[in-house]
Amino acid sequence: MTINVAVSGATGRMGREIARLVTQADDLRLVGGIARSSYEPRDTIPLGYDQVEAPETAGPVIEAADVVLDFSSPEQLSRLLTRQAETLAGRALVVGTTGLGAEHFSALDRAAERSPVVTAANFSIGVNVLIALVERAARLLSADRYDVEVVETHHRRKLDAPSGTALALGGAVARGRAARLEELRRDGRTGRSEAERPVGEIGFHAVRGGDVVGEHRVLFLGARERIELAHAAHDRSLFAEGALIAARWAVGKPPGRYGLLEVLGF
């Protein structure tokens, strides 16, 4: 069976990489793209797309698709979910856009009432294995004996910080300790504190520069030892590959919200 794929964020780096992999796959067919605004075919055919539309005019592209992959921006995702809610109903949706807020997740929950929706902060298979390992480690390494810091490094063009993956790793620590990340999160440090580091605090540190694809480290810092769990991405094609694994899995699934760990069978 051939799966028809539409890509939102079509002209971005991830969108172009997904298009490249789709055109190389025997079981996938690229039916069009979605971007901030519509493009003339002469501008998008070199990117692999016969048609690229704005969210407001993307109805025909979505109608031709079995699954829509969104690697765009929070603003574009909102436009897509708002203007094409009816057209998206019943079609699989895979979302890798980062920097989302509560309103975006609420909109995805509404979409999941009628469609299978797979969301992940990172579509690397290795990163999702790391998330599972971090949760397990946090369960074994108690908060009163091991402090946790999450350090992430990305290229200079990345706009959101901490990264969605860093927050997912922090969330794994919180789940492993039966706590809420919102109550423990601390972004960076500067100046002089009036008290020592609180027990259970989860620190986040973001480094930006160069062309780093993505690196994440989770440090469990004890009194006499340190445990580090880390992942480094060397090529963003691995994110596109993971997204297409999720796309194949999602088509035909019942409506609901799913994560990549479910796709992978964890």
Secondary structure, DSSP 8 states (H G I E B T S, - for coil): --EEEEEETTTSHHHHHHHHHHHH-TTEEEEEEE-SS-B-HHHHGGGT-S-EE-GGG-HHHHHT-SEEEE-S-HHHHHHHHHHTHHHHTTSEEEE---S--HHHHHHHHHHTTTSEEEE-S---HHHHHHHHHHHHHHHHS-TTT-EEEEEEEE-TT--SSS-HHHHHHHHHHHHHTT--HHHHEEE---S--SS---TT-EEEEEEE-TT--EEEEEEEE-SS-EEEEEEEES-THHHHHHHHHHHHHHTT--SEEEEHHHHTT-
